[in-house]
Amino acid sequence: MGLAVWPTTVGFGIQDWQSELMPTSRHASPEGPTATRDAPLHPGPASIVLPTLIREAIVAHARAETPNEACGLIVGDRPAADGGRALRWVPTRNRAASPFRYEIDPDDLLRLTIETDDADETFWAIGHSHIASPARPSATDIGLAFYPDALYVLVSLHPDEADPVTGEPGIRAWRILDGTVHEVTMTVG
């Protein structure tokens, strides 16, 4: 298994289906973040709105890349934790070309880094698909979460993860800081 090297690549690897999930913090209450003895304070944002067109683009890209994992970036006006909003989905090539891991192509990452910086935008989220596992970060995903200001948006193409009402693939958002995973409530609209 090849590992990504910061800062030239963003990559995540083989899903660890047998391991327990990393602990997650509790969702924030309307009054603000909550914490327990076991979970650190949620760093925010506690919730986000993902535009419908971006969700549709992520799912279409994930389906088009099957049987391999898909990957890309959601560009935003500023980080989600700072009240930023998602502007667009930019699909990237999966250098790993694997159903078990992804690695954003270094040329795509460099190009998008320059473009977003020149436009005074940011990587609002890093997205990728899981082919046969839930839309939760794997241990590898967590270990290679090199962008602390970005969210991590995962879509699962596994039938058991589909939305029970629409049948659409499950999609969830996460904030990963210092190896700790915080789920971010997502509303599509």
Contacts in CASP RR format, 6 or more apart in sequence:
PFRMAT RR
TARGET T0000
AUTHOR 0000-0000-0000
METHOD contacts of the structure
MODEL  1
MGLAVWPTTVGFGIQDWQSELMPTSRHASPEGPTATRDAPLHPGPASIVL
PTLIREAIVAHARAETPNEACGLIVGDRPAADGGRALRWVPTRNRAASPF
RYEIDPDDLLRLTIETDDADETFWAIGHSHIASPARPSATDIGLAFYPDA
LYVLVSLHPDEADPVTGEPGIRAWRILDGTVHEVTMTVG
1 13 0 8 1.000
1 14 0 8 1.000
1 101 0 8 1.000
2 96 0 8 1.000
2 101 0 8 1.000
2 103 0 8 1.000
3 11 0 8 1.000
3 144 0 8 1.000
4 10 0 8 1.000
4 11 0 8 1.000
4 12 0 8 1.000
4 103 0 8 1.000
4 144 0 8 1.000
4 146 0 8 1.000
6 146 0 8 1.000
7 146 0 8 1.000
8 106 0 8 1.000
8 109 0 8 1.000
8 110 0 8 1.000
9 95 0 8 1.000
9 103 0 8 1.000
9 104 0 8 1.000
9 105 0 8 1.000
9 106 0 8 1.000
9 109 0 8 1.000
10 71 0 8 1.000
10 103 0 8 1.000
10 104 0 8 1.000
10 109 0 8 1.000
10 126 0 8 1.000
10 144 0 8 1.000
10 146 0 8 1.000
10 147 0 8 1.000
11 71 0 8 1.000
11 96 0 8 1.000
11 101 0 8 1.000
11 102 0 8 1.000
11 103 0 8 1.000
11 104 0 8 1.000
11 144 0 8 1.000
12 101 0 8 1.000
12 102 0 8 1.000
12 103 0 8 1.000
12 128 0 8 1.000
12 137 0 8 1.000
12 138 0 8 1.000
12 140 0 8 1.000
12 141 0 8 1.000
12 144 0 8 1.000
13 96 0 8 1.000
13 98 0 8 1.000
13 100 0 8 1.000
13 101 0 8 1.000
13 102 0 8 1.000
13 138 0 8 1.000
13 140 0 8 1.000
13 141 0 8 1.000
13 144 0 8 1.000
14 100 0 8 1.000
14 101 0 8 1.000
14 138 0 8 1.000
14 140 0 8 1.000
15 100 0 8 1.000
15 130 0 8 1.000
15 132 0 8 1.000
15 133 0 8 1.000
15 138 0 8 1.000
15 140 0 8 1.000
16 138 0 8 1.000
16 139 0 8 1.000
16 140 0 8 1.000
17 133 0 8 1.000
19 139 0 8 1.000
21 136 0 8 1.000
21 181 0 8 1.000
22 137 0 8 1.000
22 139 0 8 1.000
22 142 0 8 1.000
22 179 0 8 1.000
22 180 0 8 1.000
22 181 0 8 1.000
23 38 0 8 1.000
23 39 0 8 1.000
23 180 0 8 1.000
23 181 0 8 1.000
24 39 0 8 1.000
24 181 0 8 1.000
24 182 0 8 1.000
24 183 0 8 1.000
25 33 0 8 1.000
25 35 0 8 1.000
25 39 0 8 1.000
25 40 0 8 1.000
25 41 0 8 1.000
25 42 0 8 1.000
25 180 0 8 1.000
25 181 0 8 1.000
25 182 0 8 1.000
25 183 0 8 1.000
26 34 0 8 1.000
26 35 0 8 1.000
26 36 0 8 1.000
26 39 0 8 1.000
26 42 0 8 1.000
27 34 0 8 1.000
27 42 0 8 1.000
27 46 0 8 1.000
27 183 0 8 1.000
27 185 0 8 1.000
28 34 0 8 1.000
28 42 0 8 1.000
28 44 0 8 1.000
28 46 0 8 1.000
28 47 0 8 1.000
32 46 0 8 1.000
33 41 0 8 1.000
33 42 0 8 1.000
33 43 0 8 1.000
33 44 0 8 1.000
33 46 0 8 1.000
34 41 0 8 1.000
34 42 0 8 1.000
35 41 0 8 1.000
35 42 0 8 1.000
40 180 0 8 1.000
42 175 0 8 1.000
42 182 0 8 1.000
43 81 0 8 1.000
43 175 0 8 1.000
43 177 0 8 1.000
43 182 0 8 1.000
44 80 0 8 1.000
44 81 0 8 1.000
44 175 0 8 1.000
44 182 0 8 1.000
44 184 0 8 1.000
45 80 0 8 1.000
45 81 0 8 1.000
45 83 0 8 1.000
45 175 0 8 1.000
45 184 0 8 1.000
46 184 0 8 1.000
46 185 0 8 1.000
47 184 0 8 1.000
47 185 0 8 1.000
47 186 0 8 1.000
47 187 0 8 1.000
48 80 0 8 1.000
48 86 0 8 1.000
48 151 0 8 1.000
48 173 0 8 1.000
48 184 0 8 1.000
48 185 0 8 1.000
48 186 0 8 1.000
48 187 0 8 1.000
49 85 0 8 1.000
49 86 0 8 1.000
49 186 0 8 1.000
49 187 0 8 1.000
49 188 0 8 1.000
49 189 0 8 1.000
50 86 0 8 1.000
50 153 0 8 1.000
50 171 0 8 1.000
50 173 0 8 1.000
50 186 0 8 1.000
50 187 0 8 1.000
50 188 0 8 1.000
50 189 0 8 1.000
51 86 0 8 1.000
51 188 0 8 1.000
51 189 0 8 1.000
52 188 0 8 1.000
52 189 0 8 1.000
54 74 0 8 1.000
54 86 0 8 1.000
54 88 0 8 1.000
54 89 0 8 1.000
55 171 0 8 1.000
55 188 0 8 1.000
57 89 0 8 1.000
57 91 0 8 1.000
58 70 0 8 1.000
58 74 0 8 1.000
58 89 0 8 1.000
58 127 0 8 1.000
58 153 0 8 1.000
58 155 0 8 1.000
58 171 0 8 1.000
59 155 0 8 1.000
59 168 0 8 1.000
59 169 0 8 1.000
59 171 0 8 1.000
61 70 0 8 1.000
61 72 0 8 1.000
61 89 0 8 1.000
61 91 0 8 1.000
61 129 0 8 1.000
62 70 0 8 1.000
62 129 0 8 1.000
62 155 0 8 1.000
62 157 0 8 1.000
62 169 0 8 1.000
63 157 0 8 1.000
63 169 0 8 1.000
64 70 0 8 1.000
65 94 0 8 1.000
65 129 0 8 1.000
66 131 0 8 1.000
66 157 0 8 1.000
67 99 0 8 1.000
67 131 0 8 1.000
68 94 0 8 1.000
68 96 0 8 1.000
68 97 0 8 1.000
68 98 0 8 1.000
68 99 0 8 1.000
68 102 0 8 1.000
68 131 0 8 1.000
69 94 0 8 1.000
69 96 0 8 1.000
69 98 0 8 1.000
69 99 0 8 1.000
69 100 0 8 1.000
69 101 0 8 1.000
69 102 0 8 1.000
69 128 0 8 1.000
69 129 0 8 1.000
69 130 0 8 1.000
69 131 0 8 1.000
70 91 0 8 1.000
70 94 0 8 1.000
70 102 0 8 1.000
70 128 0 8 1.000
70 129 0 8 1.000
70 155 0 8 1.000
71 91 0 8 1.000
71 92 0 8 1.000
71 94 0 8 1.000
71 102 0 8 1.000
71 103 0 8 1.000
71 104 0 8 1.000
71 126 0 8 1.000
71 127 0 8 1.000
71 128 0 8 1.000
71 129 0 8 1.000
72 89 0 8 1.000
72 90 0 8 1.000
72 91 0 8 1.000
72 92 0 8 1.000
72 104 0 8 1.000
72 108 0 8 1.000
72 126 0 8 1.000
72 127 0 8 1.000
72 128 0 8 1.000
73 89 0 8 1.000
73 90 0 8 1.000
73 92 0 8 1.000
73 104 0 8 1.000
73 112 0 8 1.000
73 123 0 8 1.000
73 124 0 8 1.000
73 125 0 8 1.000
73 126 0 8 1.000
73 127 0 8 1.000
74 86 0 8 1.000
74 87 0 8 1.000
74 88 0 8 1.000
74 89 0 8 1.000
74 90 0 8 1.000
74 123 0 8 1.000
74 124 0 8 1.000
74 125 0 8 1.000
74 126 0 8 1.000
74 127 0 8 1.000
74 151 0 8 1.000
74 153 0 8 1.000
75 86 0 8 1.000
75 87 0 8 1.000
75 88 0 8 1.000
75 90 0 8 1.000
75 112 0 8 1.000
75 116 0 8 1.000
75 121 0 8 1.000
75 122 0 8 1.000
75 123 0 8 1.000
75 124 0 8 1.000
76 84 0 8 1.000
76 85 0 8 1.000
76 86 0 8 1.000
76 87 0 8 1.000
76 88 0 8 1.000
76 116 0 8 1.000
76 121 0 8 1.000
76 122 0 8 1.000
76 123 0 8 1.000
76 124 0 8 1.000
77 84 0 8 1.000
77 85 0 8 1.000
77 87 0 8 1.000
77 121 0 8 1.000
77 122 0 8 1.000
77 124 0 8 1.000
78 84 0 8 1.000
78 122 0 8 1.000
79 122 0 8 1.000
79 124 0 8 1.000
79 149 0 8 1.000
79 150 0 8 1.000
80 86 0 8 1.000
80 124 0 8 1.000
80 125 0 8 1.000
80 150 0 8 1.000
80 151 0 8 1.000
80 175 0 8 1.000
80 184 0 8 1.000
81 149 0 8 1.000
81 175 0 8 1.000
84 124 0 8 1.000
85 124 0 8 1.000
86 124 0 8 1.000
86 125 0 8 1.000
87 121 0 8 1.000
87 124 0 8 1.000
90 112 0 8 1.000
92 104 0 8 1.000
92 105 0 8 1.000
92 108 0 8 1.000
92 109 0 8 1.000
92 112 0 8 1.000
93 104 0 8 1.000
93 105 0 8 1.000
93 108 0 8 1.000
94 102 0 8 1.000
94 103 0 8 1.000
94 104 0 8 1.000
94 105 0 8 1.000
95 103 0 8 1.000
95 104 0 8 1.000
95 105 0 8 1.000
95 106 0 8 1.000
96 102 0 8 1.000
96 103 0 8 1.000
99 131 0 8 1.000
99 132 0 8 1.000
100 131 0 8 1.000
101 140 0 8 1.000
102 128 0 8 1.000
104 126 0 8 1.000
112 123 0 8 1.000
115 121 0 8 1.000
116 122 0 8 1.000
116 123 0 8 1.000
122 149 0 8 1.000
122 150 0 8 1.000
123 147 0 8 1.000
123 149 0 8 1.000
123 150 0 8 1.000
124 150 0 8 1.000
124 151 0 8 1.000
125 150 0 8 1.000
125 151 0 8 1.000
125 152 0 8 1.000
125 153 0 8 1.000
125 173 0 8 1.000
126 147 0 8 1.000
126 150 0 8 1.000
126 151 0 8 1.000
126 152 0 8 1.000
126 153 0 8 1.000
127 152 0 8 1.000
127 153 0 8 1.000
127 154 0 8 1.000
127 155 0 8 1.000
128 154 0 8 1.000
128 155 0 8 1.000
129 154 0 8 1.000
129 155 0 8 1.000
129 156 0 8 1.000
129 157 0 8 1.000
130 138 0 8 1.000
130 154 0 8 1.000
130 155 0 8 1.000
130 156 0 8 1.000
130 157 0 8 1.000
130 158 0 8 1.000
131 157 0 8 1.000
131 158 0 8 1.000
132 157 0 8 1.000
132 158 0 8 1.000
133 156 0 8 1.000
133 158 0 8 1.000
134 156 0 8 1.000
134 158 0 8 1.000
134 161 0 8 1.000
135 154 0 8 1.000
135 155 0 8 1.000
135 156 0 8 1.000
135 161 0 8 1.000
135 169 0 8 1.000
135 170 0 8 1.000
135 171 0 8 1.000
135 172 0 8 1.000
136 154 0 8 1.000
136 172 0 8 1.000
136 174 0 8 1.000
137 145 0 8 1.000
137 152 0 8 1.000
137 154 0 8 1.000
137 174 0 8 1.000
137 176 0 8 1.000
137 181 0 8 1.000
141 152 0 8 1.000
141 154 0 8 1.000
141 176 0 8 1.000
142 176 0 8 1.000
142 179 0 8 1.000
142 181 0 8 1.000
143 179 0 8 1.000
145 152 0 8 1.000
145 176 0 8 1.000
145 179 0 8 1.000
148 176 0 8 1.000
148 177 0 8 1.000
148 178 0 8 1.000
151 173 0 8 1.000
151 174 0 8 1.000
151 175 0 8 1.000
151 184 0 8 1.000
152 173 0 8 1.000
152 174 0 8 1.000
152 175 0 8 1.000
152 176 0 8 1.000
153 171 0 8 1.000
153 172 0 8 1.000
153 173 0 8 1.000
153 174 0 8 1.000
153 186 0 8 1.000
154 171 0 8 1.000
154 172 0 8 1.000
154 173 0 8 1.000
154 174 0 8 1.000
155 169 0 8 1.000
155 170 0 8 1.000
155 171 0 8 1.000
156 169 0 8 1.000
156 170 0 8 1.000
156 171 0 8 1.000
157 169 0 8 1.000
161 169 0 8 1.000
161 170 0 8 1.000
162 168 0 8 1.000
162 169 0 8 1.000
162 170 0 8 1.000
163 169 0 8 1.000
163 170 0 8 1.000
171 186 0 8 1.000
171 188 0 8 1.000
172 183 0 8 1.000
172 186 0 8 1.000
173 183 0 8 1.000
173 184 0 8 1.000
173 185 0 8 1.000
173 186 0 8 1.000
174 181 0 8 1.000
174 182 0 8 1.000
174 183 0 8 1.000
174 184 0 8 1.000
175 181 0 8 1.000
175 182 0 8 1.000
175 184 0 8 1.000
176 182 0 8 1.000
END
